[in-house]
Amino acid sequence: MIDLNDKNISYLIVSPEILGISQMENNHRTNMFLNMLYSMNYSIIPIQTYEKGIYEKSYIAITPEDNERFKKEIFMIMQQFRKSEVILKWKNDLLLTKMTAEGLEYPMEVNFYDNNLDKKIYIHEGISFSLTEKKRYFFPSKKEDLRAGMIVEYFNNNKWTQKEIFDLDNEYEKMYKLLMKYEKMRISY
């Protein structure tokens, strides 16, 4: 098994299969997919996925290309095989990313031997892992970054605590102004 967080490689995790079509059609799609990746000089590692009682063939496709070329190839693969999202890792990055067909990216973290069967489980050579979307945070720096009704987190007693903003003007002067100064306040997005 490759080191999924190796910053020196770029790779893609995807299944060419589509649920609801015949096995023969899926076999044909898989052959086309593999031929395309081999022709683009990818190294391919077959893996299995398990989700809701269904096993599916998937692949880790490692590319020698730079990130710019890799991104173009990802969109071509997504379009060709009608995939709305894929999992990938950029070279010089430590986190995996879920990329949508619209180009949106969401950071993901790897959980080895996760026994939560509600998630998609990836299996290779006895090693299983799942992916969880990692929250991203913005540290506000001015009052205009906040609004009433927003949920924020502030750092107090060595833990992050959630709080809803009710009266922005009053709470800003009493609490948020100082928290923002020392980056002890964040907003999830």
C-alpha positions as CSV (number, residue, x, y, z in Angstrom):
1,M,0.0,0.0,0.0
2,I,1.3,3.4,-0.9
3,D,1.6,6.2,1.7
4,L,-1.6,8.1,1.0
5,N,-0.1,11.3,2.5
6,D,3.2,11.2,0.6
7,K,3.7,14.8,-0.5
8,N,5.8,13.8,-3.5
9,I,3.1,12.1,-5.5
10,S,-0.2,13.0,-7.1
11,Y,-3.0,10.4,-7.5
12,L,-6.6,9.9,-8.2
13,I,-9.0,7.5,-6.5
14,V,-12.0,6.6,-8.6
15,S,-14.3,3.9,-9.9
16,P,-15.3,3.8,-13.5
17,E,-18.3,1.7,-12.7
18,I,-21.9,3.0,-12.6
19,L,-24.6,1.4,-10.5
20,G,-27.6,0.2,-12.4
21,I,-26.0,-0.9,-15.6
22,S,-25.0,-4.4,-16.6
23,Q,-21.8,-6.1,-15.5
24,M,-20.8,-6.4,-19.1
25,E,-21.2,-2.6,-19.7
26,N,-19.2,-2.0,-16.4
27,N,-16.4,-4.3,-17.6
28,H,-16.3,-2.4,-20.9
29,R,-16.1,1.0,-19.0
30,T,-13.4,-0.4,-16.7
31,N,-11.3,-1.6,-19.7
32,M,-11.7,1.8,-21.4
33,F,-10.8,3.6,-18.2
34,L,-7.7,1.5,-17.6
35,N,-6.5,1.9,-21.2
36,M,-6.9,5.6,-20.9
37,L,-4.9,5.8,-17.7
38,Y,-2.1,3.5,-19.0
39,S,-1.9,5.6,-22.2
40,M,-1.4,8.7,-20.0
41,N,1.5,6.9,-18.2
42,Y,-0.4,6.4,-14.9
43,S,0.6,3.7,-12.4
44,I,-2.6,1.8,-11.3
45,I,-3.3,0.1,-8.1
46,P,-6.7,-1.9,-8.0
47,I,-8.6,-1.5,-4.8
48,Q,-12.2,-2.4,-3.6
49,T,-14.8,-0.1,-2.1
50,Y,-17.6,-1.1,0.1
51,E,-20.7,1.0,0.7
52,K,-24.2,0.0,1.9
53,G,-23.6,-3.7,1.2
54,I,-22.2,-3.2,-2.3
55,Y,-18.6,-3.9,-3.4
56,E,-17.2,-2.0,-6.3
57,K,-13.9,-2.0,-8.2
58,S,-11.9,1.2,-7.8
59,Y,-8.4,2.3,-8.6
60,I,-5.7,4.5,-7.2
61,A,-4.1,6.0,-10.3
62,I,-0.7,7.6,-9.6
63,T,0.4,10.3,-12.1
64,P,3.9,11.5,-13.0
65,E,2.5,14.8,-14.2
66,D,2.6,18.2,-12.6
67,N,-0.5,19.6,-10.8
68,E,-1.6,21.8,-13.7
69,R,-1.6,18.9,-16.2
70,F,-3.1,16.5,-13.6
71,K,-6.1,18.9,-13.1
72,K,-6.8,19.0,-16.8
73,E,-6.7,15.2,-17.0
74,I,-9.0,14.9,-14.0
75,F,-11.7,17.0,-15.7
76,M,-11.3,15.0,-18.8
77,I,-11.7,11.7,-16.9
78,M,-14.7,13.0,-15.0
79,Q,-16.4,14.1,-18.1
80,Q,-15.6,10.9,-20.1
81,F,-16.8,8.6,-17.3
82,R,-19.7,10.8,-16.0
83,K,-18.3,11.2,-12.5
84,S,-19.7,14.0,-10.4
85,E,-16.8,13.8,-7.9
86,V,-13.4,12.1,-7.5
87,I,-10.9,11.8,-4.7
88,L,-7.4,13.1,-5.4
89,K,-4.1,14.2,-3.9
90,W,-2.1,17.0,-5.3
91,K,1.7,16.8,-5.4
92,N,3.3,18.9,-2.6
93,D,0.1,18.7,-0.5
94,L,-0.5,16.4,2.5
95,L,-4.3,16.2,2.4
96,L,-6.6,14.4,0.1
97,T,-9.2,16.4,-1.7
98,K,-12.7,15.6,-3.0
99,M,-13.2,17.5,-6.3
100,T,-16.6,18.0,-7.8
101,A,-17.3,18.4,-11.5
102,E,-17.8,22.1,-10.9
103,G,-14.2,22.4,-9.7
104,L,-15.0,22.8,-6.0
105,E,-12.5,21.2,-3.7
106,Y,-13.1,19.9,-0.2
107,P,-10.2,18.7,2.0
108,M,-10.5,15.1,3.3
109,E,-8.7,13.2,6.0
110,V,-7.9,9.5,6.0
111,N,-9.2,7.2,8.8
112,F,-7.5,3.8,8.8
113,Y,-9.6,0.8,10.0
114,D,-12.7,2.9,10.5
115,N,-15.6,0.6,11.5
116,N,-18.3,3.1,10.6
117,L,-20.3,1.2,7.9
118,D,-22.3,4.3,6.9
119,K,-19.2,5.6,5.1
120,K,-17.6,4.3,1.9
121,I,-14.7,2.0,2.9
122,Y,-11.7,1.5,0.6
123,I,-9.9,-1.8,0.9
124,H,-6.4,-2.8,-0.4
125,E,-4.3,-5.8,0.7
126,G,-6.0,-6.1,4.1
127,I,-5.8,-2.4,4.8
128,S,-9.1,-0.5,5.0
129,F,-9.6,3.3,5.2
130,S,-12.4,5.8,4.9
131,L,-12.4,9.5,4.1
132,T,-14.0,12.2,6.2
133,E,-14.5,15.7,5.0
134,K,-12.3,18.0,7.0
135,K,-13.7,21.3,8.2
136,R,-12.1,24.5,7.0
137,Y,-11.9,27.6,9.1
138,F,-11.7,31.3,8.5
139,F,-10.3,33.5,11.2
140,P,-12.2,36.8,11.1
141,S,-10.2,40.0,11.5
142,K,-12.8,42.7,11.4
143,K,-16.4,43.3,12.6
144,E,-17.7,43.2,9.0
145,D,-16.7,39.5,8.8
146,L,-19.5,38.8,11.4
147,R,-23.3,39.0,11.3
148,A,-26.1,38.1,13.6
149,G,-27.2,34.5,13.5
150,M,-23.7,33.3,12.5
151,I,-22.2,30.3,14.5
152,V,-18.7,31.0,15.5
153,E,-16.1,29.1,17.6
154,Y,-13.9,30.6,20.2
155,F,-10.9,29.1,22.0
156,N,-11.3,29.0,25.8
157,N,-9.8,26.6,28.4
158,N,-7.9,24.7,25.7
159,K,-11.0,23.8,23.7
160,W,-13.1,25.3,20.9
161,T,-16.6,26.2,21.9
162,Q,-19.5,27.1,19.6
163,K,-21.6,30.2,20.0
164,E,-24.3,31.9,18.0
165,I,-24.1,35.7,17.5
166,F,-27.2,37.4,18.7
167,D,-26.4,41.1,19.3
168,L,-23.4,41.8,17.1
169,D,-22.6,45.3,18.3
170,N,-22.7,44.5,22.0
171,E,-21.0,41.1,21.8
172,Y,-18.3,42.5,19.5
173,E,-17.2,45.1,22.0
174,K,-17.4,42.7,25.0
175,M,-15.8,39.6,23.5
176,Y,-15.2,39.2,19.7
177,K,-12.8,42.2,19.3
178,L,-10.3,40.7,21.7
179,L,-10.7,37.1,20.5
180,M,-10.1,38.3,16.9
181,K,-7.0,40.2,17.9
182,Y,-5.3,37.0,19.1
183,E,-6.9,34.6,16.5
184,K,-8.9,32.8,19.2
185,M,-12.1,33.0,17.1
186,R,-12.9,31.1,13.9
187,I,-15.8,30.4,11.5
188,S,-16.3,27.1,9.8
189,Y,-17.1,27.2,6.0
